[in-house]
Amino acid sequence: MSDFKAQLKEQLAEVDWKDLIPHAQRDALIIVHPQLDLIEVGCAIALDDTFLVQNWISEQLIKKPSSEELSNWNEEPEIKFKTLIVQPFVIASVILSI
């Protein structure tokens, strides 16, 4: 498991919203709340940990982007996201500016 987490960690990327638009258009983008660790979420999705994933969904800690979020991000295409590809999804978390 730690090898798998290490592999996912190597795949983390920082991208602009404009790079995520195609994934949002094909409904493959999952937004992860900043309080969750993207690697942990990626592991849970990849390993099909239904209980954990359903729990996060019910708490709205992972979700599909809302139309309001999409609209806001389209107005600010340089907003940064931390991303991870977990086929067939791209999971992303907004990088909060300080």
Buried (B, 14 or more C-beta within 10 A) or exposed (E): EEEEBEEBEEEEEEBBBEBBBEBBEEEBBBBBBEEBEBBBBBBBBBEEBEEBBEEBEEEEBBBEBEEEBBEEBEEEEEBBBBBBBBEEBBBBBBBEEE
